[in-house]
Amino acid sequence: MSFLEDLEEAIRGIKTSRIVSCPTQFMEIPGIDGDAHAQHECVGLVAELSVPKSGEIISATLFDPSYQKIQLDLEIFKQPITEIADNAAWAPSDIDMVNFVTELVFSSYDDHINSLTWEILNIGKAYTAPLGKFWIKAVTRGAPTYAAGAKPRFQIQILSLDPAFVEV
């Protein structure tokens, strides 16, 4: 290879970063049955989310149209995890915990009279997700009852280090 060919190859190999929203619109936590939950119980089913294969979680937003005012955490994994049913105690296996990335703790909210938003800023959690996905389980720290049609939704902002990632 010539010097110019080497230089062109090196330039193509430079990875750029950009902020992406995963997903582009808020994602509803799937499988919430509408029953009352107890503290430390799972809320809904595992959500599968497309994310860059490598990046940094920089912020996250939770939208609660049910107006529950109760902390909800999102447990994030980089491999599929064993499903724990809605309303069952949060008790992941050691095998699942090997693929744990982080916990997003939504502990303070902004009251919009008919709904709530919860934000976490400046998270700074670097990660790799070889399959380009997160598996996310919601866990309550109180006793909410989510109304039909008013289930909590979330969105995560990521500094993507994956040049091939496309927001969906």
Residue pairs with C-beta under 8 A, 6 or more apart in sequence:
1 9
15 161
15 163
16 163
17 55
17 159
17 160
17 161
18 159
18 160
19 58
19 157
19 158
19 159
19 160
20 52
20 55
20 157
20 158
20 160
20 165
20 167
21 155
21 156
21 157
21 158
21 167
22 49
22 50
22 51
22 134
22 155
22 156
22 157
22 158
22 167
23 49
23 50
23 155
23 167
23 168
24 167
24 168
25 155
26 61
26 63
26 153
26 154
26 155
27 47
27 49
27 153
27 154
27 155
28 151
28 152
28 153
29 43
29 44
29 45
29 47
29 138
29 151
29 152
29 153
29 154
30 44
30 45
30 46
30 47
31 44
31 45
31 86
32 43
32 44
32 86
32 146
32 151
32 152
33 86
33 87
34 145
34 146
34 147
34 148
35 86
35 87
35 145
36 143
36 144
36 145
37 43
37 87
37 140
37 142
37 143
37 144
37 145
38 87
38 140
38 143
39 140
39 141
39 142
39 143
40 89
40 90
40 139
40 140
40 141
41 87
41 88
41 89
41 90
41 139
41 140
42 84
42 85
42 86
42 87
42 88
42 89
42 90
42 137
42 138
42 139
43 72
43 86
43 138
43 139
43 140
43 144
43 146
43 152
44 86
44 138
44 151
45 83
45 85
45 86
46 80
46 81
46 83
46 135
46 136
46 137
47 135
47 136
47 137
47 138
48 80
48 133
48 134
48 135
48 136
49 133
49 134
49 135
49 136
49 156
50 132
50 133
50 168
51 129
51 132
51 133
51 134
51 156
51 158
51 165
52 129
52 132
52 158
52 160
52 161
52 162
52 165
53 128
53 129
53 130
53 131
53 132
53 162
53 164
53 165
54 127
54 128
54 129
54 160
54 161
54 162
55 126
55 127
55 158
55 159
55 160
55 161
55 162
56 123
56 124
56 125
56 126
56 127
56 158
56 159
56 161
57 76
57 102
57 104
57 123
57 124
57 125
57 127
57 156
57 157
57 158
58 122
58 123
58 124
58 157
58 158
58 159
59 119
59 120
59 121
59 122
59 123
59 156
59 157
60 74
60 104
60 106
60 119
60 120
60 123
60 154
60 155
60 156
60 157
61 117
61 118
61 119
61 120
61 154
61 155
61 157
62 72
62 74
62 106
62 117
62 118
62 119
62 152
62 153
62 154
63 115
63 116
63 117
63 152
63 153
63 154
64 72
64 109
64 115
64 116
64 117
64 118
64 152
65 114
65 115
65 150
65 151
65 152
65 153
66 115
66 144
66 145
66 146
66 147
66 150
66 151
66 152
67 114
67 115
67 116
67 150
68 116
68 142
68 144
68 145
68 146
68 152
69 109
69 111
69 116
70 140
70 141
70 142
70 143
70 144
71 105
71 106
71 107
71 140
71 141
71 142
72 106
72 118
72 138
72 139
72 140
72 141
72 144
72 152
73 103
73 104
73 105
73 106
73 138
73 139
73 140
73 141
74 103
74 104
74 106
74 136
74 137
74 138
74 139
74 154
75 90
75 92
75 100
75 103
75 136
75 137
75 138
75 139
76 100
76 101
76 102
76 103
76 104
76 134
76 135
76 136
77 96
77 99
77 100
77 101
77 134
77 135
77 136
77 137
78 99
78 101
78 127
78 128
78 129
78 130
78 131
78 133
78 134
78 135
79 99
79 131
79 135
80 135
81 92
81 96
81 99
81 135
81 137
82 92
82 93
82 95
82 96
84 90
84 91
84 92
84 137
90 137
90 139
92 100
92 137
101 125
101 127
101 129
101 134
102 123
102 125
102 127
104 120
104 123
104 156
105 120
106 118
106 119
106 120
107 118
108 118
109 116
109 117
109 118
110 116
110 117
110 118
110 119
132 162
132 165
134 156
136 154
138 152
146 152
